[in-house]
Amino acid sequence: MKTSKIKVKTRFSDLDTQRHVTSRTYEDFFLEGRMLQLFELGISKDELLNSRNQFLTEKFKIFFSKEQGLHSELDIISKLEINDKHELFWIQEAFETGTDTKVCVSKTKGKFLQEIPIFNLSPPNSIDEQSSFKEIEHFSKSCDQISREMFMLFSDRGMFYEYNNSSLLRLLEESRWIFSQEIGLTEKLIHELDTITFFMGVDLKVTRIPFSGEKLLTKVWIHKIEKFRLYMRIDILRESDGEVLISAIEEQLIVSLSKRRPRKANDLFIEKVQKFIEYPN
C-alpha cells in the first residue's frame, strides 16, 4: 500500500448554500491527491497528460464527520492498492491540519482504460471490498418517485475528457434539489419548518459513466427514515431505454436550522414526503 500526503486550503468558492464546504470540493482535493500519488509512483506527467488515459470509477463512497468553513486548512492522506485485475482502490482521508480530527473519508475503486505501469508499490494487503462499499438494493416499486430529465454536462469533463467523482456528486446534488423543489420544500418553508437535511455521505455504484451531452433521467425517492436520519435513493438512467447507469444511497441528517442540531422530522415534513418513502415506519 502506498501512502501520500498533501495540504490544501478551502476558498470562498467552495462554500454551498449552508455556508460550509460542499462535498464536491473534497473530491477535487482527493483527485489532486490521487494524481500526485501516481506521479510519485513513477508515472510521468507528460505520459499521463498526452495519453488522455481516462480513469473510470466503478464504486465510490464518501462520508463526512465534521463540516468545514472558509479557509480551513486540511491534510489529505491517500492510500492506494492495486489488485490482480489492475483495479485501483484508494482510501483517502481529510484531517484538520496538524491534528487527528477527521473531517471526511472517501473510497474509490476503478480502472484506467489503458493499463498504466506503476512502480514501487508493494503487493495488496487484501482490503475487504465487501465491507468497504454498501450494497444498493433495486427499487421495490412500493412508493412514488420524483423523475426529471437531466443532461451530462460537457463542461464537467476533466483534462482527459473524463468525468471525475465530483461530477458524479454534482448529479446527485442536482437530484436532491429537484426532489426538494418537486415536493414544495422551498427556502421559505425550510425556515418555517426549521428543518433541513445535511448530506452526510453516499455509496455509489457505476454501471457506466454517462456520455458527454447524454440525455438522462434522475429518479429520486426516500429509502427510509430512522429517527434523525433520512436515507435517500437516487438512480440515474439513460433516457432512451431506462438502463440504470448510476445508483446511489445517501445518508442525510435531519437538523434544526436555527439550532444546527439533529432533530426528528416534524409532522408537516413527513406529510410532504410520505408518498415517496419506500419503507415507512
Phi, psi and chi 1 to 4 in degrees:
 res  aa     phi    psi   chi1   chi2   chi3   chi4
   1 MET       -  132.6  177.6 -179.3  -73.9      -
   2 LYS  -100.6  130.2  167.8   68.1  175.2  176.1
   3 THR  -118.7  132.6  -59.8      -      -      -
   4 SER  -134.7  162.5  -56.5      -      -      -
   5 LYS  -141.3  136.1  177.1  179.8  176.3  179.1
   6 ILE  -133.2  162.6   62.6  170.6      -      -
   7 LYS  -114.8  140.5  -66.9 -178.2 -179.6  -67.7
   8 VAL  -137.8  167.3  -63.7      -      -      -
   9 LYS  -141.8  133.1 -172.2  174.5 -176.3  178.6
  10 THR   -77.7  158.2   63.1      -      -      -
  11 ARG  -127.2  170.3  -52.5  159.1  -60.8  177.9
  12 PHE   -55.2  -42.1  -81.9  100.1      -      -
  13 SER   -69.3   -9.1   58.2      -      -      -
  14 ASP   -87.7   -8.9  -63.5  -34.6      -      -
  15 LEU   -85.5  145.2  -56.1 -174.8      -      -
  16 ASP  -105.8 -167.0   62.3   13.9      -      -
  17 THR   -65.3  -19.5   56.6      -      -      -
  18 GLN   -94.0    6.3  -57.4  -52.7  -49.8      -
  19 ARG    66.7   25.0  -57.0  174.0 -167.8  171.9
  20 HIS  -124.6  169.7   55.1 -139.8      -      -
  21 VAL   -66.0  126.7  176.9      -      -      -
  22 THR   -72.2  154.9 -177.2      -      -      -
  23 SER   -59.2  -34.9   57.3      -      -      -
  24 ARG   -63.2  -31.8  -61.7 -167.9  -50.8  -85.3
  25 THR   -61.9  -43.1  -64.9      -      -      -
  26 TYR   -61.0  -39.7  -67.2   96.3      -      -
  27 GLU   -69.3  -29.8  -91.1  -51.3  -47.4      -
  28 ASP   -65.6  -41.5  -71.5  -22.6      -      -
  29 PHE   -62.9  -43.4  -68.7  155.2      -      -
  30 PHE   -66.8  -36.1  -70.6  142.4      -      -
  31 LEU   -60.3  -43.3  173.6   62.3      -      -
  32 GLU   -57.4  -44.5 -173.3   78.1    3.3      -
  33 GLY   -62.8  -39.8      -      -      -      -
  34 ARG   -66.1  -45.0  -66.7 -165.9  -67.8  -88.4
  35 MET   -67.6  -44.4  -61.7  -55.1  -67.4      -
  36 LEU   -64.2  -32.3  -68.5  177.4      -      -
  37 GLN   -66.7  -38.5 -168.7  171.6   58.7      -
  38 LEU   -62.0  -38.9  -68.7  178.1      -      -
  39 PHE   -63.8  -39.5  -60.6  150.3      -      -
  40 GLU   -62.9  -27.9  -70.5  178.1    8.3      -
  41 LEU   -88.7    8.4  -73.5  166.0      -      -
  42 GLY   107.5   -1.0      -      -      -      -
  43 ILE   -82.3  122.8  -55.2  -59.8      -      -
  44 SER   -75.8  147.2   75.8      -      -      -
  45 LYS   -60.3  -44.6  -65.6 -179.5 -177.0 -179.7
  46 ASP   -62.5  -40.7  -71.9  -17.9      -      -
  47 GLU   -61.7  -43.9  178.3 -174.8   -0.5      -
  48 LEU   -70.6  -42.4 -162.9   57.7      -      -
  49 LEU   -67.6  -41.3  -68.5  172.1      -      -
  50 ASN   -75.3  -23.9  -67.0  -25.8      -      -
  51 SER   -78.5  -21.0   69.5      -      -      -
  52 ARG    51.4   39.8  -67.3 -170.0  175.0  179.6
  53 ASN   -80.1  111.1 -167.5    2.9      -      -
  54 GLN   -80.6  139.2  -64.5 -178.2   -7.6      -
  55 PHE   -98.1  125.7  178.0   79.7      -      -
  56 LEU  -109.4  116.8  -58.1  178.9      -      -
  57 THR   -71.5  134.2  -63.3      -      -      -
  58 GLU  -106.0  -42.1  -61.9  169.6    2.6      -
  59 LYS  -139.1  149.0  -68.2 -176.7  179.2  179.7
  60 PHE  -154.5  139.8  165.7   51.6      -      -
  61 LYS  -143.8  138.6  178.4 -171.2 -172.2   98.5
  62 ILE  -141.9  140.6 -169.7  166.9      -      -
  63 PHE  -143.8  140.0 -166.6   84.9      -      -
  64 PHE  -111.1  140.2  -57.2   92.4      -      -
  65 SER  -120.2  -16.9   50.8      -      -      -
  66 LYS  -154.0  122.3 -173.6  176.8 -179.3 -176.4
  67 GLU   -71.2  151.9   64.7 -177.8   83.1      -
  68 GLN  -124.2  151.6  -63.3  -66.6  -63.2      -
  69 GLY  -114.5 -155.4      -      -      -      -
  70 LEU   -66.5  136.7  179.7   63.0      -      -
  71 HIS    59.2   33.1  -64.3  161.0      -      -
  72 SER   -73.8  137.9  -62.8      -      -      -
  73 GLU  -102.8  130.0  -64.4 -175.7  -11.4      -
  74 LEU  -130.4  145.3  -58.3  172.8      -      -
  75 ASP   -98.7  127.4  -66.8  -27.7      -      -
  76 ILE  -105.9  116.5  -55.7  -63.5      -      -
  77 ILE  -105.1  124.2  -50.7  -63.9      -      -
  78 SER  -117.5  130.6  -58.2      -      -      -
  79 LYS  -123.9  132.0  -60.3  176.2 -178.2  178.6
  80 LEU  -126.3  136.3  171.0   63.6      -      -
  81 GLU  -130.5  153.8  -73.8 -166.9   -3.1      -
  82 ILE  -129.9  130.7  -57.4  177.3      -      -
  83 ASN   -93.9 -178.4   64.0   23.1      -      -
  84 ASP   -73.1   -5.3   54.6    7.3      -      -
  85 LYS   -96.0    9.1  -61.9  178.2 -178.1  177.5
  86 HIS    66.1   23.9  -54.1  -67.8      -      -
  87 GLU   -88.3  136.6  -65.8  169.5  -38.3      -
  88 LEU   -97.4  137.4  -75.5   72.3      -      -
  89 PHE  -129.2  112.7 -176.1   49.5      -      -
  90 TRP  -105.8  135.8  -92.6  -73.1      -      -
  91 ILE  -114.8  122.2  -61.4  176.8      -      -
  92 GLN  -128.7  141.3  -64.4  177.6  -80.2      -
  93 GLU  -131.3  143.8  -60.8  169.7  -52.0      -
  94 ALA  -112.3  128.6      -      -      -      -
  95 PHE  -120.5  148.4  -66.2   86.5      -      -
  96 GLU   -60.9  131.1  -67.3 -177.6  -12.6      -
  97 THR   -53.4  129.8  -68.3      -      -      -
  98 GLY    76.3   10.8      -      -      -      -
  99 THR  -129.9  175.3   76.0      -      -      -
 100 ASP   -98.3   12.8  -65.8  -32.5      -      -
 101 THR   -79.0  108.2  -56.8      -      -      -
 102 LYS   -82.7  132.2 -170.1  179.8  -65.3 -176.4
 103 VAL  -102.1  -39.4  171.6      -      -      -
 104 CYS  -160.5  146.8  176.9      -      -      -
 105 VAL  -129.4  136.1  177.9      -      -      -
 106 SER  -131.5  140.9  173.9      -      -      -
 107 LYS  -128.4  131.0  -60.9  179.2 -179.3 -178.8
 108 THR  -133.4  128.2  -59.7      -      -      -
 109 LYS  -121.4  134.4  176.7 -171.2  172.0 -174.3
 110 GLY  -174.2 -166.8      -      -      -      -
 111 LYS  -151.7  143.6 -162.4  170.9 -175.4  178.2
 112 PHE   -79.1  146.0  -79.4   93.4      -      -
 113 LEU   -59.1  -41.3  -78.8  178.6      -      -
 114 GLN  -110.9  131.2  -53.2  165.1   36.3      -
 115 GLU   -59.0  136.0 -175.6 -178.2  -20.4      -
 116 ILE  -111.3  139.8   57.2  174.2      -      -
 117 PRO   -79.0  119.3   27.8  -32.0      -      -
 118 ILE  -116.6  128.6  -68.7 -176.0      -      -
 119 PHE  -108.5  168.0  -48.8  101.3      -      -
 120 ASN    60.0   31.1  -54.4  -41.2      -      -
 121 LEU  -118.9  121.9 -169.5   64.0      -      -
 122 SER   -72.5  164.8   57.2      -      -      -
 123 PRO   -57.5  154.0  -23.4   33.2      -      -
 124 PRO   -64.6  154.1   21.5  -31.6      -      -
 125 ASN   -96.1   19.9  -64.7  -31.3      -      -
 126 SER    59.0   59.2  -59.6      -      -      -
 127 ILE   -60.3  135.6  -68.5  175.8      -      -
 128 ASP   -80.6   94.9 -175.7    0.6      -      -
 129 GLU   -64.3  -35.5 -178.5 -172.3  -34.9      -
 130 GLN   -60.4  -38.0 -170.8  170.0   -3.1      -
 131 SER   -83.5  -13.0   64.3      -      -      -
 132 SER   -80.3  -31.9  -64.4      -      -      -
 133 PHE  -123.3  137.5  -60.1  101.8      -      -
 134 LYS   -79.9  140.1 -175.4 -178.6  -64.5 -175.5
 135 GLU   -71.4  138.8  -74.0  -63.8  -38.4      -
 136 ILE  -110.5  117.6  -58.0  175.2      -      -
 137 GLU   -72.9  151.1  -60.3  176.1   10.5      -
 138 HIS   -71.5  153.4  -66.3  -65.4      -      -
 139 PHE   -61.3  130.8  178.4   47.8      -      -
 140 SER   -83.2   -8.7   67.3      -      -      -
 141 LYS    63.5   28.0  -59.7 -178.3 -179.2 -180.0
 142 SER   -99.5    4.8   61.8      -      -      -
 143 CYS  -150.0  172.7   69.1      -      -      -
 144 ASP   -77.5  159.0  -70.1  -10.6      -      -
 145 GLN  -126.2  151.8  -62.2  171.7  -55.8      -
 146 ILE   -89.5  131.7  -63.4  -65.9      -      -
 147 SER  -127.7  136.2 -179.3      -      -      -
 148 ARG  -151.4  142.5  177.7   81.6   68.6   84.6
 149 GLU   -70.1  143.5  -70.9 -177.2   -2.9      -
 150 MET  -141.0  167.0  -59.1  176.3   75.2      -
 151 PHE  -130.9  146.4  -72.1   88.9      -      -
 152 MET   -80.0  117.0 -158.0   64.6 -176.9      -
 153 LEU   -72.5  131.3  -62.1  178.7      -      -
 154 PHE   -60.7  -38.3  -71.0   96.4      -      -
 155 SER   -72.6   -7.1   55.9      -      -      -
 156 ASP   -87.6   -4.8 -101.2    0.2      -      -
 157 ARG   -69.5  148.3  -66.5  174.9  -63.4  179.7
 158 GLY   -87.6 -168.1      -      -      -      -
 159 MET   -70.9  -14.4   57.1 -174.5  174.3      -
 160 PHE  -105.8   19.3  -54.2  123.3      -      -
 161 TYR    63.8   25.6  -71.2   74.8      -      -
 162 GLU  -106.1  169.7   86.8  -72.3   14.2      -
 163 TYR  -112.2  120.6  -72.2  102.0      -      -
 164 ASN   -86.4  175.4  -64.2  -49.8      -      -
 165 ASN   -58.4  -33.2  -69.7  -10.4      -      -
 166 SER   -64.1  -32.0   57.7      -      -      -
 167 SER   -68.5  -37.0  -60.8      -      -      -
 168 LEU   -67.3  -39.1  -56.3 -178.5      -      -
 169 LEU   -64.6  -32.4  -73.0  176.0      -      -
 170 ARG   -64.0  -41.2 -174.4 -172.7  -62.3  -82.4
 171 LEU   -58.3  -43.2  -75.0  175.2      -      -
 172 LEU   -68.4  -40.5  -57.2 -175.2      -      -
 173 GLU   -64.1  -42.8 -175.3  174.0  -13.8      -
 174 GLU   -59.5  -39.9  -75.4  -63.7  -53.4      -
 175 SER   -64.0  -39.8  -61.5      -      -      -
 176 ARG   -62.2  -43.7  -70.5 -162.8  -64.1  -82.9
 177 TRP   -68.3  -36.4  -77.5  111.6      -      -
 178 ILE   -60.2  -44.5  -73.0  168.8      -      -
 179 PHE   -59.1  -47.3 -176.3   85.5      -      -
 180 SER   -60.2  -43.0  -65.3      -      -      -
 181 GLN   -63.8  -44.2 -178.4 -172.7   58.2      -
 182 GLU   -66.6  -32.5  -69.9  -69.6  -28.2      -
 183 ILE   -89.8    2.9   67.2  172.0      -      -
 184 GLY    80.7   21.0      -      -      -      -
 185 LEU   -87.1   78.4 -165.7   59.5      -      -
 186 THR   -81.6  170.2   61.5      -      -      -
 187 GLU   -58.8  -38.9 -177.8 -179.5   -3.9      -
 188 LYS   -62.9  -45.0 -179.5  174.8 -178.6  -68.6
 189 LEU   -69.2  -35.7 -175.3   57.6      -      -
 190 ILE   -56.4  -43.0  -73.4  171.0      -      -
 191 HIS   -70.6  -37.2  -75.0  -84.8      -      -
 192 GLU   -65.8  -39.8  -71.4  176.5   -0.4      -
 193 LEU   -78.5  -16.1  -64.6  173.8      -      -
 194 ASP    51.4   41.3 -169.2   30.5      -      -
 195 THR  -140.2  132.4  -59.6      -      -      -
 196 ILE  -146.8  161.5 -164.2  165.7      -      -
 197 THR  -111.8  134.2   60.3      -      -      -
 198 PHE   -97.8  130.5  -78.5  175.7      -      -
 199 PHE   -69.9  117.8  174.5   68.8      -      -
 200 MET  -101.5  -26.9  -62.8  -63.5  -64.8      -
 201 GLY   168.2  172.1      -      -      -      -
 202 VAL  -153.0  144.8   62.8      -      -      -
 203 ASP  -107.2  133.7  -83.6   84.6      -      -
 204 LEU  -136.5  133.3 -172.3  147.5      -      -
 205 LYS  -118.8  131.4  179.5 -179.4  178.6 -178.6
 206 VAL  -112.2  114.9 -179.0      -      -      -
 207 THR   -79.6  -41.3  -56.6      -      -      -
 208 ARG  -156.1  134.9  174.6  174.5   69.7   74.2
 209 ILE   -69.2  129.5  -61.9  -72.9      -      -
 210 PRO   -59.2  152.3  -23.5   34.0      -      -
 211 PHE   -79.5  158.3  -59.7  128.8      -      -
 212 SER   -58.4  128.5  -55.0      -      -      -
 213 GLY    76.3    2.7      -      -      -      -
 214 GLU   -66.1  138.4 -173.0  168.6   13.1      -
 215 LYS   -81.6  125.9 -169.8  174.5 -177.4 -180.0
 216 LEU  -123.9  165.5  -53.0  170.1      -      -
 217 LEU  -122.7  133.1  -77.2  177.0      -      -
 218 THR  -102.2  135.6 -178.9      -      -      -
 219 LYS  -122.5  126.0  -69.8 -171.2  177.6  -70.2
 220 VAL  -128.5  137.3 -167.4      -      -      -
 221 TRP  -156.1  174.7   68.2  100.1      -      -
 222 ILE  -102.9  122.3  -65.2  172.4      -      -
 223 HIS   -67.9  -49.6 -176.7   61.9      -      -
 224 LYS  -169.2  164.4   60.3 -176.9  176.0 -179.9
 225 ILE  -123.7  127.1  -63.7  176.5      -      -
 226 GLU  -125.5  103.9  -66.8  179.9  -16.6      -
 227 LYS    53.2 -107.6  -65.1 -176.3  178.6  179.0
 228 PHE   -90.1   -1.3  -50.9  122.7      -      -
 229 ARG  -116.4  137.2  -62.8 -171.1 -176.7  -87.5
 230 LEU  -118.5  130.2 -179.5  152.1      -      -
 231 TYR  -109.8  115.7  -63.5   87.7      -      -
 232 MET  -104.4  137.6  178.5  171.0  -79.0      -
 233 ARG  -107.6  137.0  -81.7  -78.9  -76.0  109.4
 234 ILE  -134.9  127.6  -59.6  172.2      -      -
 235 ASP  -115.9  133.7  -80.1  -12.6      -      -
 236 ILE  -106.5  119.5  -54.4  -65.6      -      -
 237 LEU  -114.1  154.1  -66.8   72.6      -      -
 238 ARG   -74.6  126.9 -178.4  165.5   56.5 -170.1
 239 GLU   -65.5  -32.2 -168.2  -88.0  -16.1      -
 240 SER   -67.6  -35.4   60.1      -      -      -
 241 ASP  -137.1    2.6   61.8    4.9      -      -
 242 GLY    79.1    9.4      -      -      -      -
 243 GLU   -64.2  130.8  178.7 -170.2   -2.2      -
 244 VAL   -79.5  117.6  177.2      -      -      -
 245 LEU   -93.9  -37.8  -54.0 -178.6      -      -
 246 ILE  -136.9  133.3  -60.8  169.1      -      -
 247 SER  -124.1  139.7  -68.5      -      -      -
 248 ALA  -143.5  145.6      -      -      -      -
 249 ILE  -125.1  120.7 -178.3  162.9      -      -
 250 GLU  -102.6  147.1  -62.3 -174.2  -11.1      -
 251 GLU  -108.6  125.8 -177.9  175.3  -24.5      -
 252 GLN  -124.8  144.3  -59.3  178.6   21.7      -
 253 LEU  -100.7  125.5 -173.0   65.5      -      -
 254 ILE   -80.4  125.8  -56.6  170.9      -      -
 255 VAL  -133.1  144.1  174.4      -      -      -
 256 SER   -73.1  122.4  163.1      -      -      -
 257 LEU   -64.1  -39.7 -170.0   59.8      -      -
 258 SER   -74.4  -37.6   60.4      -      -      -
 259 LYS   -96.8  -12.7  -62.8  178.5  180.0  177.9
 260 ARG    56.2   38.2  -50.7  -74.6  -76.2 -167.6
 261 ARG  -129.5  152.1  -67.2  174.0   56.0 -174.4
 262 PRO   -59.6  144.0  -23.4   33.4      -      -
 263 ARG  -149.1  156.9   61.7  164.8  -62.8  175.0
 264 LYS   -74.7  148.6  -71.3 -174.5  177.8 -179.3
 265 ALA   -65.4  133.7      -      -      -      -
 266 ASN   -80.7  173.6   60.6   32.2      -      -
 267 ASP   -62.6  -37.9  -69.2  -18.4      -      -
 268 LEU   -67.2  -38.3 -176.1   53.2      -      -
 269 PHE   -63.8  -45.8 -179.7   84.0      -      -
 270 ILE   -60.5  -39.3  -66.7  -65.2      -      -
 271 GLU   -61.7  -36.9 -177.8 -178.3  -36.8      -
 272 LYS   -66.4  -34.3  -74.7  -79.0 -176.2 -175.5
 273 VAL  -108.7   -3.0  -58.5      -      -      -
 274 GLN   -51.4  -46.3 -173.3   68.7   55.2      -
 275 LYS   -75.3   -5.8   68.0  178.5 -177.1  176.2
 276 PHE  -103.9    7.4  -58.3  105.4      -      -
 277 ILE   -92.4  118.3  -57.7  176.1      -      -
 278 GLU   -69.2  -42.8 -172.7  173.0   11.9      -
 279 TYR  -126.5   82.3  -63.5  106.3      -      -
 280 PRO   -69.1  157.3   23.9  -31.2      -      -
 281 ASN   -68.7      -  -66.7  -29.3      -      -
